[in-house]
Amino acid sequence: MEIKINKAKQEDLEEIYNIELQSFSTPYPYMLLRSLMILFGELFIVARDEENIAGYAIGAIRHRYMGHVISIAVKPEYRNRGIGKSLLRTLETYFRSMNALYSYLEVDTSNSIALNLYRKASYLVMGTHKDYYGKGKHAFVMIKNLHHNLDLE
Ligand SMILES: CC(C)(COP(=O)(O)OP(=O)(O)OC[C@H]1O[C@@H](n2cnc3c(N)ncnc32)[C@H](O)[C@@H]1OP(=O)(O)O)[C@@H](O)C(=O)NCCC(=O)NCCS
């Protein structure tokens, strides 16, 4: 089935929250997702087919020139089909259109699948936040220059 990516709507929140619960050990609360949708508008995007929401991503512009990938998650049964990659690319396209020079994100140092996704999309580790996700759970900060397209594919 064809997957389309567009702006999330209020009525998508229930399904987005279910994906959040299936995807993270410390999921964002429903009300936080709702607030992010209000705050970040068109940078809160969903991938959907005719039946379901397959995944979502949230971005923000920081300090006028930095795109921040706040979260990406794909429903388990839709994983490994390129949807995570497409959500990331769509956010980067929005960041560029908003004059951002860089895109950056935090990722759990033990999340090898997400690390693969970001490395393949040309993100480089530029530092580590110790205990970012709780004691002993560190995050890499990864960054990409949005105007040097070095994607590995
Ligand atoms: C990380 C996540 C968003 C990837 O979504 P996805 O739609 O399955 O990813 P894609 O199919 O677009 O794959 C993109 C790349 O990710 C990597 N990847 C995806 N699944 C993988 C797996 N099972 N093992 C290793 N690498 C994998 C690969 O590098 C892949 O590129 P390739 O297919 O060209 O090899 C998804 O696994 C997810 O929702 N995980 C739980 C939430 C999470 O960890 N989010 C990231 C927070 S920072």
The ligand as a Gaussian input file, in Angstrom:
#p B3LYP/6-31G(d) Opt

LIG

0 1
 C       14.426000       3.528000      14.320000
 C       13.142000       3.344000      13.484000
 C       12.392000       4.686000      13.454000
 C       13.538000       2.964000      12.043000
 O       12.354000       2.940000      11.253000
 P       12.206000       1.984000       9.991000
 O       11.055000       2.476000       9.184000
 O       12.170000       0.560000      10.408000
 O       13.585000       2.277000       9.242000
 P       13.874000       2.131000       7.674000
 O       13.176000       0.925000       7.133000
 O       13.650000       3.438000       7.022000
 O       15.420000       1.805000       7.711000
 C       16.374000       2.829000       7.652000
 C       17.718000       2.293000       8.094000
 O       17.664000       1.961000       9.474000
 C       18.482000       0.823000       9.713000
 N       17.651000      -0.284000      10.152000
 C       16.305000      -0.417000      10.070000
 N       15.913000      -1.589000      10.634000
 C       17.038000      -2.202000      11.060000
 C       17.308000      -3.434000      11.744000
 N       16.307000      -4.270000      12.092000
 N       18.592000      -3.731000      12.063000
 C       19.606000      -2.907000      11.737000
 N       19.430000      -1.713000      11.075000
 C       18.159000      -1.366000      10.746000
 C       19.148000       0.480000       8.406000
 O       20.352000       1.206000       8.320000
 C       18.140000       1.004000       7.415000
 O       18.697000       1.290000       6.189000
 P       18.750000       0.116000       5.052000
 O       17.376000      -0.475000       4.983000
 O       19.121000       0.881000       3.846000
 O       19.769000      -0.838000       5.545000
 C       12.243000       2.207000      14.046000
 O       13.023000       1.050000      14.216000
 C       11.593000       2.556000      15.373000
 O       10.513000       3.137000      15.419000
 N       12.250000       2.193000      16.482000
 C       11.730000       2.476000      17.826000
 C       11.778000       3.943000      18.134000
 C       13.180000       4.510000      17.997000
 O       14.163000       3.916000      18.430000
 N       13.261000       5.716000      17.389000
 C       14.508000       6.429000      17.217000
 C       14.705000       7.301000      18.401000
 S       16.168000       8.252000      18.287000

